Amino acid sequence: MLSTLLLLPFVGALVLWIVPEKLAAEKYRWVAMGVAIVSFGLTLLLGWQFDITQPGWQFVEEISWIDAIGLNYQLGVDGLSFPLLLLNGLLTIIAIVASDRHINRPKFYYILILLLNIGVVGAFVARDVLLFFLFYELEVVPLYFLIAIWGGKRRGYAATKFLIYTIFSGAFLLAAFLGLVWLSGISSFNYEDLRSHTLSLTPQLWLLGGLIIGFGIKIPFIPFHTWLPDAHVEASTPVSVLLAGVLLKLGTYGLLRFGFGLFLDAWVQIAPWLAIWAAISALYGAVCAIAQQDMKKVVAYSSIAHMAFILLALAANTRLSLIAAVMQMVSHGLISGLLFLLVGVVYKKTGSRDVTYLRGLLNPERGLPIIGSLMIMAVMASSGLPGLVGFPAEFLVFRGSFPVFPTATLFCMVGTGLTAVYFLLMVNKVFFGRLPDYLAQMPSVTWGDRLPSLAIAVLLLWFGLQPGWITRWVEADVTALMEKSLESNAIQNQPFDLAIDWAIDRAIDWAMVTSLSSELSSGVGAIAPSLDIE
């Protein structure tokens, strides 16, 4: 059945390629929509048959492929990947619905959307690390063209920058995977075979470093983040939805599956530094978001900040934090998808995303009241308001991480507080106040504009009230991961917390020295007149 999930989009793309060019854009759209809906239905059927009490791969498929290099066609799905499969299927449908009905070159556009879907699904179900890499690289090509052809004024620059960063990401990943197989001395890239061969700590650290850099570029974390704001600003709304909602999750999924799963001893050793990295990324992304004037850039930098919470949860390496990491992936995918959809509607109706130009859009008569209300809901979800999906996801991250990295967790919590600051600033400027005359003649919002956002909004509320609908898929596989994790050495020190303690100690020492110096100076000054000093 997993092969069918890969075959359906391929057949759909093939049909679109074969049909004549003279068809209306709407016909291509309906073909792509039908393929996406059937694929999502098959994913739901997988969920119906999935046994959430059993850890490990299910619906396994295996075919010998290229024995000379040890590459085999091996597929499977478990509790770590299945929620992301569902997320991808849903957002692919949303992206097609949100696409312009009169888009230029519709045939090529929808072919690329379906090829992108193949790459994402293949990466989530691959049980062979080299097969994962092939699918990971496959999604780069359609995404590059989707930005370069249907993007904004600087689309060429943004697409090229994305491509260059992604090439480096793939190079680090491939080097790490090849090095792992070579040092393990086995003849295949099978994930379970590689897990059963434990390397010594030093090569683990080197190989894990390559994976962290490769996936860190994809996610992205500071300082590898600069491609993301440009890509989001220049990409069309549907592409931004897929980029933020699904494609970035290939990086966090890769860290969990391959970084944590294959190099656990090294992961435990560098986990404190990963927590530092998460705290820096969370604060930096939040501060940059406050300074932006473009609504899309605000959401893009917010995405960088919230993806850092996943790194914190993975670094903490507790059962609760690992469950929270997957839930945060799903939560962020839904929230960021909704935010980009709503920003896209605002831009479509007003022709601007500048927060200094827009205001009063919540006007009930001439504005965008439903879009504005959904935007308020989305920013509240991103800020962690109870009752929406962002709250249980972030609460579980912080609750699972605080016992291990209290200081880093507190800094990330500050980042969550800043989320409310920059999003409320944006909402206040754009949606409240008096609607100016130059915005009074906006085109009306159709139900085609509203329905994708309403669908995601319902899920934000549902998963906020019923987070167990996400966490139950993950629990068995996280428990199995933790059994191996307990065999590794516990984290002995926490450099971030030690650095804070060191800084406090040095401050106290400096204060004491300063005070002593002052007293000595006063004393010398008092006795100096009585001394006969020539």
C-alpha positions as CSV (number, residue, x, y, z in Angstrom):
1,M,0.0,0.0,0.0
2,L,2.9,2.4,0.7
3,S,4.1,1.9,-2.9
4,T,0.6,2.9,-4.0
5,L,1.1,6.2,-2.2
6,L,4.2,6.8,-4.3
7,L,2.7,5.4,-7.6
8,L,-0.6,7.5,-7.5
9,P,1.1,10.9,-7.7
10,F,3.5,9.6,-10.4
11,V,0.6,8.3,-12.5
12,G,-1.2,11.6,-12.0
13,A,1.8,13.6,-13.1
14,L,2.2,11.2,-16.1
15,V,-1.5,11.8,-17.1
16,L,-1.0,15.6,-16.8
17,W,2.1,15.4,-19.0
18,I,0.3,13.3,-21.7
19,V,-2.9,15.3,-22.0
20,P,-3.0,18.2,-24.5
21,E,-1.8,21.6,-23.6
22,K,-5.0,23.2,-24.8
23,L,-7.1,22.2,-21.7
24,A,-8.3,24.8,-19.4
25,A,-6.3,25.4,-16.2
26,E,-9.3,24.1,-14.2
27,K,-9.1,20.7,-15.8
28,Y,-5.4,20.2,-14.7
29,R,-6.4,21.4,-11.3
30,W,-9.1,18.8,-10.9
31,V,-6.8,16.0,-12.0
32,A,-4.3,17.0,-9.4
33,M,-7.0,17.4,-6.8
34,G,-8.4,14.0,-7.5
35,V,-5.0,12.4,-7.1
36,A,-4.3,14.2,-3.8
37,I,-7.7,13.3,-2.4
38,V,-7.3,9.6,-3.2
39,S,-3.8,9.6,-1.8
40,F,-5.0,11.2,1.4
41,G,-7.9,8.6,1.6
42,L,-5.3,5.8,1.3
43,T,-3.3,7.4,4.1
44,L,-6.4,7.4,6.3
45,L,-7.0,3.8,5.4
46,L,-3.5,3.0,6.6
47,G,-4.3,4.8,9.8
48,W,-7.4,2.6,10.2
49,Q,-5.3,-0.5,9.9
50,F,-2.3,0.8,11.9
51,D,-1.7,-0.9,15.3
52,I,-0.8,1.9,17.6
53,T,0.1,-0.5,20.4
54,Q,3.0,-2.1,18.5
55,P,6.3,-0.3,18.0
56,G,8.3,-0.7,14.8
57,W,7.7,-0.6,11.1
58,Q,4.3,-1.6,9.7
59,F,3.1,-2.3,6.2
60,V,6.7,-3.3,5.3
61,E,7.7,-3.6,1.6
62,E,11.1,-4.8,0.5
63,I,12.5,-5.4,-3.0
64,S,16.1,-6.0,-3.9
65,W,17.2,-3.1,-6.2
66,I,20.9,-2.3,-6.8
67,D,22.8,-5.0,-4.8
68,A,26.2,-3.7,-6.1
69,I,25.9,-0.6,-3.9
70,G,23.7,-2.1,-1.2
71,L,20.6,0.0,-2.2
72,N,17.2,-1.7,-1.7
73,Y,13.6,-0.6,-2.1
74,Q,12.5,-0.8,1.5
75,L,9.4,1.0,2.8
76,G,7.6,1.1,6.1
77,V,5.8,3.4,8.4
78,D,5.7,3.7,12.2
79,G,4.4,6.0,14.8
80,L,7.1,8.6,14.2
81,S,6.3,9.0,10.5
82,F,2.6,8.3,10.2
83,P,1.4,11.7,11.7
84,L,3.6,13.5,9.2
85,L,2.2,11.4,6.3
86,L,-1.2,12.6,7.3
87,L,0.0,16.2,7.6
88,N,1.5,16.0,4.1
89,G,-1.6,14.6,2.5
90,L,-3.8,17.2,4.1
91,L,-1.6,20.2,3.2
92,T,-1.2,19.0,-0.4
93,I,-4.9,19.1,-0.8
94,I,-5.0,22.5,0.8
95,A,-2.2,23.8,-1.4
96,I,-4.0,22.7,-4.6
97,V,-7.3,24.2,-3.4
98,A,-5.5,27.5,-2.6
99,S,-3.8,27.7,-6.0
100,D,-4.8,30.3,-8.5
101,R,-7.5,29.0,-10.8
102,H,-6.0,30.9,-13.7
103,I,-2.4,30.2,-12.9
104,N,0.2,30.5,-15.7
105,R,1.4,27.2,-17.1
106,P,-1.0,25.1,-15.1
107,K,0.1,21.7,-16.5
108,F,3.7,22.1,-15.4
109,Y,2.6,23.6,-12.1
110,Y,0.5,20.7,-11.0
111,I,3.0,18.1,-12.3
112,L,5.6,19.7,-9.9
113,I,3.1,19.7,-7.0
114,L,2.6,15.9,-7.5
115,L,6.3,15.2,-7.9
116,L,6.9,17.2,-4.7
117,N,4.4,15.0,-2.9
118,I,6.3,11.8,-4.1
119,G,9.6,13.1,-2.6
120,V,8.0,13.9,0.7
121,V,6.1,10.7,1.1
122,G,9.1,8.6,0.0
123,A,11.3,10.3,2.6
124,F,8.8,9.6,5.4
125,V,8.4,5.9,4.5
126,A,12.0,4.9,3.5
127,R,13.6,2.2,5.6
128,D,16.9,2.5,3.7
129,V,19.0,5.5,4.5
130,L,20.2,5.9,0.9
131,L,16.6,5.6,-0.4
132,F,15.7,8.3,2.1
133,F,18.4,10.5,0.7
134,L,17.2,10.0,-2.9
135,F,13.7,11.0,-2.0
136,Y,15.1,13.9,0.1
137,E,16.9,15.2,-2.9
138,L,14.0,14.5,-5.3
139,E,11.8,17.2,-3.6
140,V,14.4,19.8,-4.2
141,V,13.9,19.9,-8.0
142,P,10.1,20.7,-8.1
143,L,10.4,23.1,-5.2
144,Y,13.1,25.0,-7.0
145,F,10.9,25.4,-10.1
146,L,7.8,26.3,-8.1
147,I,9.7,29.2,-6.6
148,A,11.6,30.2,-9.7
149,I,8.6,30.3,-12.1
150,W,5.6,31.2,-10.0
151,G,7.4,33.4,-7.4
152,G,7.7,37.1,-6.8
153,K,10.0,39.7,-8.3
154,R,13.1,38.3,-6.8
155,R,12.1,34.7,-7.4
156,G,15.3,33.8,-9.3
157,Y,17.5,34.9,-6.5
158,A,15.4,33.2,-3.8
159,A,15.2,29.9,-5.8
160,T,18.9,29.9,-6.5
161,K,19.7,30.6,-2.9
162,F,17.4,27.8,-1.8
163,L,19.1,25.4,-4.3
164,I,22.6,26.2,-3.1
165,Y,21.8,25.8,0.5
166,T,20.0,22.5,-0.2
167,I,23.0,21.2,-2.2
168,F,25.2,21.7,0.8
169,S,22.6,20.1,3.0
170,G,22.5,17.0,0.8
171,A,26.3,16.8,0.6
172,F,26.7,16.6,4.4
173,L,23.9,14.0,4.6
174,L,25.3,11.8,1.9
175,A,28.8,12.0,3.4
176,A,27.5,11.0,6.8
177,F,25.4,8.1,5.4
178,L,28.3,6.8,3.3
179,G,30.7,7.1,6.2
180,L,28.3,5.3,8.5
181,V,28.0,2.3,6.2
182,W,31.8,2.2,5.5
183,L,32.7,2.4,9.2
184,S,30.0,-0.2,10.1
185,G,31.4,-2.6,7.7
186,I,28.1,-3.8,6.4
187,S,26.9,-4.2,2.8
188,S,23.6,-2.4,2.9
189,F,22.0,0.9,3.9
190,N,19.1,-0.8,5.8
191,Y,18.1,1.4,8.8
192,E,17.7,-1.5,11.2
193,D,21.0,-3.1,10.2
194,L,22.8,0.2,10.8
195,R,21.1,0.6,14.2
196,S,22.4,-2.8,15.3
197,H,26.1,-1.8,14.6
198,T,27.3,0.6,17.3
199,L,30.4,2.7,16.5
200,S,32.8,4.1,19.0
201,L,32.1,7.6,20.2
202,T,34.6,9.6,18.1
203,P,33.3,8.5,14.6
204,Q,29.8,8.8,15.9
205,L,30.5,12.5,16.8
206,W,31.9,13.2,13.4
207,L,29.1,11.5,11.5
208,L,26.4,13.0,13.7
209,G,27.9,16.4,13.1
210,G,27.5,16.0,9.4
211,L,23.8,15.0,9.9
212,I,23.1,17.9,12.2
213,I,24.6,20.4,9.7
214,G,22.7,18.9,6.8
215,F,19.4,18.7,8.6
216,G,20.1,22.1,10.3
217,I,20.2,23.8,6.9
218,K,16.9,22.2,6.0
219,I,15.0,23.1,9.1
220,P,16.6,25.7,9.3
221,F,18.5,26.7,12.5
222,I,20.7,29.8,13.0
223,P,23.0,30.5,11.2
224,F,21.8,28.4,8.3
225,H,18.4,30.2,8.1
226,T,18.9,33.0,5.6
227,W,17.5,31.1,2.7
228,L,14.1,30.6,4.3
229,P,12.7,34.2,4.6
230,D,13.7,34.9,1.0
231,A,12.1,31.7,-0.2
232,H,8.9,32.4,1.7
233,V,8.6,36.0,0.6
234,E,9.1,35.1,-3.1
235,A,7.1,31.8,-3.1
236,S,3.4,31.8,-3.9
237,T,1.0,31.1,-1.1
238,P,0.5,27.3,-1.8
239,V,4.2,26.8,-2.0
240,S,4.8,28.6,1.3
241,V,2.1,26.4,2.9
242,L,3.9,23.2,1.7
243,L,7.4,24.6,2.5
244,A,6.6,25.6,6.1
245,G,4.0,22.9,6.8
246,V,5.7,19.8,5.5
247,L,9.1,20.3,3.8
248,L,10.9,21.7,6.9
249,K,9.7,18.7,8.8
250,L,12.0,16.5,6.7
251,G,14.8,18.1,8.7
252,T,13.4,17.5,12.2
253,Y,12.2,14.0,11.2
254,G,15.7,13.3,9.9
255,L,17.2,14.4,13.2
256,L,14.9,12.2,15.2
257,R,15.1,9.2,12.9
258,F,18.7,9.2,11.9
259,G,20.5,11.6,14.3
260,F,18.9,10.3,17.5
261,G,18.2,6.8,16.2
262,L,21.6,5.9,14.8
263,F,24.0,7.9,16.9
264,L,22.5,7.8,20.4
265,D,25.8,7.8,22.3
266,A,27.1,10.9,20.5
267,W,23.7,12.5,20.7
268,V,23.7,12.2,24.5
269,Q,27.2,13.8,24.6
270,I,26.3,16.9,22.5
271,A,22.7,17.2,23.7
272,P,23.5,20.2,26.0
273,W,25.0,22.1,23.1
274,L,21.9,21.3,21.0
275,A,19.8,22.8,23.8
276,I,22.0,26.0,23.6
277,W,21.5,26.1,19.9
278,A,17.7,25.7,20.3
279,A,17.5,28.6,22.8
280,I,19.6,30.9,20.5
281,S,17.5,30.0,17.4
282,A,14.2,30.5,19.3
283,L,15.2,34.0,20.7
284,Y,16.9,35.1,17.5
285,G,13.9,34.2,15.3
286,A,11.5,35.9,17.7
287,V,13.6,39.1,17.8
288,C,13.9,39.2,14.0
289,A,10.2,38.7,13.6
290,I,9.5,41.8,15.8
291,A,11.5,43.9,13.4
292,Q,9.8,42.8,10.1
293,Q,7.4,45.0,8.1
294,D,6.4,42.2,5.6
295,M,3.7,39.9,7.0
296,K,5.3,36.9,5.3
297,K,8.7,37.6,6.9
298,V,7.0,37.8,10.3
299,V,5.6,34.4,9.8
300,A,8.9,33.1,8.3
301,Y,11.0,34.2,11.3
302,S,8.3,32.9,13.6
303,S,8.7,29.5,11.9
304,I,12.4,29.5,12.6
305,A,11.8,30.3,16.3
306,H,9.1,27.5,16.7
307,M,11.1,24.9,14.9
308,A,13.8,25.4,17.5
309,F,11.4,24.0,20.2
310,I,11.6,20.7,18.4
311,L,15.4,20.7,18.7
312,L,15.1,21.4,22.4
313,A,12.7,18.5,22.8
314,L,15.0,16.1,20.9
315,A,18.0,17.3,22.9
316,A,16.3,16.6,26.2
317,N,15.8,12.9,25.3
318,T,13.0,12.1,27.6
319,R,9.9,10.1,26.7
320,L,7.6,13.1,27.1
321,S,9.9,15.4,25.1
322,L,10.2,13.0,22.2
323,I,6.4,12.6,22.0
324,A,6.2,16.4,22.2
325,A,8.7,16.8,19.3
326,V,6.4,14.9,16.9
327,M,3.4,16.8,18.2
328,Q,5.2,20.1,17.7
329,M,6.0,19.1,14.1
330,V,2.3,18.5,13.4
331,S,1.2,21.6,15.4
332,H,3.7,23.9,13.6
333,G,2.7,22.5,10.2
334,L,-1.0,23.3,10.8
335,I,-0.4,26.7,12.4
336,S,2.2,27.9,9.8
337,G,0.1,26.6,7.0
338,L,-2.9,28.6,8.2
339,L,-0.8,31.7,8.7
340,F,0.6,31.7,5.2
341,L,-2.9,31.0,3.7
342,L,-4.3,34.0,5.5
343,V,-1.4,36.3,4.6
344,G,-1.9,35.1,1.0
345,V,-5.5,36.2,1.0
346,V,-4.6,39.6,2.5
347,Y,-2.1,40.1,-0.3
348,K,-4.5,38.9,-3.0
349,K,-7.2,41.3,-1.9
350,T,-5.1,44.4,-1.0
351,G,-2.0,43.9,-3.1
352,S,0.3,44.5,-0.1
353,R,1.8,42.7,2.9
354,D,3.3,45.8,4.4
355,V,2.2,46.3,8.0
356,T,2.8,50.1,7.7
357,Y,0.4,50.3,4.7
358,L,-2.4,48.0,5.9
359,R,-4.9,48.7,8.7
360,G,-8.5,48.4,9.6
361,L,-9.0,45.1,7.7
362,L,-11.3,43.7,10.4
363,N,-13.9,46.2,9.3
364,P,-17.2,44.2,9.2
365,E,-18.6,45.9,6.1
366,R,-15.8,46.7,3.7
367,G,-12.9,44.8,5.2
368,L,-11.9,41.1,5.7
369,P,-13.7,40.2,8.9
370,I,-13.7,36.4,8.6
371,I,-10.0,36.4,7.4
372,G,-9.1,38.8,10.3
373,S,-10.9,36.6,12.8
374,L,-9.1,33.5,11.5
375,M,-5.8,35.4,11.7
376,I,-6.4,36.2,15.3
377,M,-7.1,32.6,16.0
378,A,-4.0,31.5,14.2
379,V,-1.7,33.9,16.1
380,M,-3.3,32.8,19.4
381,A,-2.5,29.2,18.5
382,S,1.0,30.1,17.7
383,S,1.3,32.0,21.0
384,G,0.2,28.9,22.9
385,L,-3.3,29.9,23.9
386,P,-5.0,27.0,25.8
387,G,-7.7,25.3,23.7
388,L,-5.7,25.4,20.5
389,V,-3.1,22.9,19.2
390,G,-0.1,25.2,20.0
391,F,-0.7,25.0,23.7
392,P,-0.4,21.2,24.3
393,A,2.5,20.9,21.8
394,E,4.6,23.6,23.5
395,F,3.5,22.7,27.0
396,L,4.7,19.1,26.4
397,V,8.0,20.3,24.9
398,F,8.7,22.5,27.9
399,R,7.4,20.0,30.5
400,G,9.6,17.2,29.0
401,S,12.7,19.4,28.6
402,F,12.7,21.4,31.8
403,P,14.0,18.7,34.1
404,V,17.0,18.2,31.8
405,F,17.8,21.7,30.5
406,P,16.0,24.2,32.8
407,T,17.9,27.3,31.6
408,A,17.6,26.6,27.9
409,T,13.9,25.7,28.4
410,L,13.3,29.0,30.2
411,F,14.9,30.9,27.3
412,C,12.7,29.1,24.8
413,M,9.7,30.0,26.9
414,V,10.7,33.6,26.6
415,G,10.6,33.0,22.9
416,T,7.0,31.8,23.2
417,G,6.2,35.0,25.1
418,L,7.8,37.1,22.3
419,T,5.5,35.3,19.8
420,A,2.5,37.1,21.4
421,V,4.5,40.4,21.0
422,Y,5.3,40.3,17.3
423,F,2.1,38.7,16.2
424,L,-0.1,41.0,18.3
425,L,1.9,44.0,16.9
426,M,1.2,42.7,13.4
427,V,-2.5,42.0,14.0
428,N,-3.0,45.4,15.7
429,K,-1.5,47.3,12.8
430,V,-3.1,45.4,10.0
431,F,-6.6,44.5,11.3
432,F,-7.6,47.1,13.8
433,G,-8.1,50.8,13.5
434,R,-10.0,52.7,10.8
435,L,-10.1,51.2,7.3
436,P,-8.5,53.9,5.0
437,D,-10.1,55.0,1.8
438,Y,-7.4,53.4,-0.4
439,L,-8.5,50.0,0.9
440,A,-12.2,50.5,0.8
441,Q,-12.7,49.0,-2.6
442,M,-11.2,45.6,-2.0
443,P,-12.5,42.6,-4.0
444,S,-14.8,40.4,-2.1
445,V,-13.5,37.2,-0.4
446,T,-15.0,34.0,-1.9
447,W,-15.6,30.8,-0.2
448,G,-12.8,29.3,-2.2
449,D,-10.5,31.7,-0.3
450,R,-12.0,30.9,3.0
451,L,-12.5,27.1,3.0
452,P,-8.9,26.0,3.1
453,S,-8.3,28.3,6.1
454,L,-11.5,27.2,7.8
455,A,-10.5,23.5,7.4
456,I,-7.2,24.0,9.2
457,A,-8.8,26.2,11.9
458,V,-11.2,23.4,12.8
459,L,-8.1,21.1,13.2
460,L,-6.4,23.7,15.4
461,L,-9.3,23.6,17.7
462,W,-9.9,19.9,17.6
463,F,-6.3,18.9,18.3
464,G,-6.0,21.6,20.9
465,L,-8.9,20.0,22.8
466,Q,-7.9,16.4,21.9
467,P,-4.1,16.2,21.7
468,G,-4.2,12.5,22.3
469,W,-5.3,12.0,18.7
470,I,-1.7,12.9,17.8
471,T,0.3,11.6,20.7
472,R,-1.3,8.1,20.7
473,W,0.4,7.3,17.4
474,V,3.8,8.1,18.8
475,E,3.9,6.6,22.3
476,A,4.8,3.0,21.4
477,D,7.7,3.9,19.2
478,V,9.0,6.5,21.5
479,T,8.9,4.0,24.3
480,A,11.0,1.6,22.2
481,L,13.5,4.4,21.4
482,M,13.8,5.2,25.1
483,E,14.6,1.6,26.0
484,K,17.8,1.9,23.9
485,S,18.4,5.4,25.2
486,L,18.5,4.2,28.8
487,E,21.5,2.0,27.8
488,S,23.5,5.1,27.0
489,N,25.3,7.3,29.5
490,A,23.1,9.9,31.2
491,I,23.9,13.5,30.5
492,Q,26.5,14.4,33.0
493,N,26.7,18.1,32.6
494,Q,24.8,20.9,31.1
495,P,27.1,23.5,29.6
496,F,24.4,26.1,29.3
497,D,23.5,26.0,32.9
498,L,27.1,25.7,33.9
499,A,27.9,28.8,31.8
500,I,25.2,30.7,33.7
501,D,26.6,29.6,37.0
502,W,30.1,30.5,35.9
503,A,28.9,34.0,34.8
504,I,27.2,34.5,38.2
505,D,30.3,33.4,40.1
506,R,32.5,35.7,38.1
507,A,30.1,38.6,38.6
508,I,30.2,38.0,42.4
509,D,34.0,37.8,42.3
510,W,34.2,41.0,40.3
511,A,31.9,42.7,42.8
512,M,34.0,41.6,45.7
513,V,37.3,42.6,44.0
514,T,35.8,46.0,43.1
515,S,34.6,46.5,46.6
516,L,37.9,45.5,48.1
517,S,39.8,47.7,45.7
518,S,37.6,50.6,46.7
519,E,38.2,50.0,50.4
520,L,41.9,49.7,49.9
521,S,41.9,52.9,47.9
522,S,40.0,54.7,50.6
523,G,42.3,53.4,53.2
524,V,45.4,54.4,51.4
525,G,43.9,57.8,50.8
526,A,43.3,58.2,54.5
527,I,46.7,57.3,55.6
528,A,48.7,58.8,52.8
529,P,49.0,62.3,54.4
530,S,50.7,60.8,57.4
531,L,53.3,59.0,55.4
532,D,56.6,60.7,54.4
533,I,56.7,59.7,50.8
534,E,59.2,61.3,48.6
